[in-house]
Amino acid sequence: MENDRYYGIDVGGTSVKIGLFQGTRLLDKWSVPTDTSNGGDHILRDIVASLPGPAAGAALAVPGAVLPDGTVNRCVNLGWGICRPSDEFTAMSGIPCRVLNDANAAALAEQRLGGGKGFESILFVALGTGVGAGVVLDGKIRNGARGAAGELGHLCLDPGDTAAACTCGHYGCVEQYCSATGIVRLAAQAGMPGLNCKQIVDGAAAGSDRLEAVVDAACDALGRGIAGACAIIDPEAVVLGGGVSQAGEYFRLKVQAAFDRYAFHACLGTKIFLATLGSDAGLTGAALYAMD
Amino acid sequence: MENDRYYGIDVGGTSVKIGLFQGTRLLDKWSVPTDTSNGGDHILRDIVASLPGPAAGAALAVPGAVLPDGTVNRCVNLGWGICRPSDEFTAMSGIPCRVLNDANAAALAEQRLGGGKGFESILFVALGTGVGAGVVLDGKIRNGARGAAGELGHLCLDPGDTAAACTCGHYGCVEQYCSATGIVRLAAQAGMPGLNCKQIVDGAAAGSDRLEAVVDAACDALGRGIAGACAIIDPEAVVLGGGVSQAGEYFRLKVQAAFDRYAFHACLGTKIFLATLGSDAGLTGAALYAMD
């Protein structure tokens, strides 16, 4: 019964997005608020209480590192420390459950069904408040030996302590230049404080030279970071997702140009695409991971 | 007949090293000079003429990028342009043949039989005249979509044109700091020209503060580069090979310390090992690739 239905569950810091899938078909989706009180103790119970019925499997996409055995190594935004949410989920629901990093889930969805469709290996980069990324090789997501694969946001571009301090404790990480937060910081540094990321990118696209210089600096850093990642894994294609990438073709062309400036010559020809699944990427990728 | 024998062939710019293997057992090895005249036209013929008999398979490890279909995208040191040496080899010898990048071959050998034995996923870094690298994941070498996986030597650490110009056309690549050539350059820059890499590292280990500062700068750059690569693929372990790594534990500890300074926190605990197969790594890895 229900042996072809899967739940894809994207556990975010504000809300949990849940999709019910039959194969790659999204039958229904809904969300529940994320209750981070008591160390995020209610989150799984609230998710399970919202499920309409049994299923063949489920996967949780979480904002933190996931070890190969399914142990989650802290999700600060959820209040979770080191834990095994898939075991707890299964105990409560009776549904087999896997767990993976949320950017990795989005990467898998974009590779199979979104901006990277048709490619077996992609680098996916999600530009939001931070910079997440995921590596898909031969159609499989790479989680890494310590759950840290695809941490492009923490590739160091400038180690000097005059560079921007990153939340990770280092300086000059990719995330400090091309996340929404990073772009806002670059604009403030250039004498334009108080603007949000959308205002900056829209203003640049509308013709402001000063704002365009900010966006160019962000895209230059991102292109250099992507070039570095491609020198290691050499994927068939790169896919840009997350809120910042909604600036669309204007933004994509700048990132492609920066990549082309920095890429190792054998990597030239690697094309950068825009993601197409939007905020459904996480729950979709989780469902695909559950089915794998 | 001979259906369990394989040739592993490491095609270098000066000599070709050839090993005859039965499983992982090296039965015999020899070398032939590399004749780079006429665009390297005689290289394959000279190799085939040296073979003692038939075999179940062979693989060529070459100093250049190898596309997924076996096309070699230039080997400057051999005089080769775009070519398909495995097809030619098979036509001349009757032996089925594969081709892969030489650093990738060494990576595979070190993962299966050398410094990375016991790990399924490693980053291998060969520090020689240049910096080669290879990525092994789940026991398989990753060649990349354009043959450029594992080009850690061309990860950019400092893009400014005041940084050292690299042979690849960019500035500030990892290779410019921690290859033998890079270390010699750093020493010259510090006012100590005319020393070779071994003299520099030996002098540092023997207590020269000025030379130690050079080696520290090289290891700092390498540790930062490895930290960047680990943020993308998060391997179980890292293995250092090539001539420069023969400085041994003195050098390894400095690279480990630099890695620990720059690594993303989830990657901490990744250990750096020394390679153990020396100059046999390439031919051994080629034989393993032929058997796969």
Interface residues (C-beta under 8 A of the other chain):
Chain A: A65 N73 S121 V135 L137 R142 N143 G144 A145 R146 G147 A148 A149 G150 E151 L152 H154 L155 C156 P159 C168 G169 H170 R224 A227 G228 A229 C230 A231 I232 I233 D234 P235 E236 Y262 F264 H265 A266 C267 G269 T270
Chain B: A65 N73 S121 A133 V135 L137 R142 N143 G144 A145 R146 G147 A148 A149 G150 E151 L152 H154 L155 C156 P159 C168 G169 H170 R224 A227 G228 A229 C230 A231 I232 I233 D234 P235 E236 Y262 F264 H265 A266 C267 G269 T270
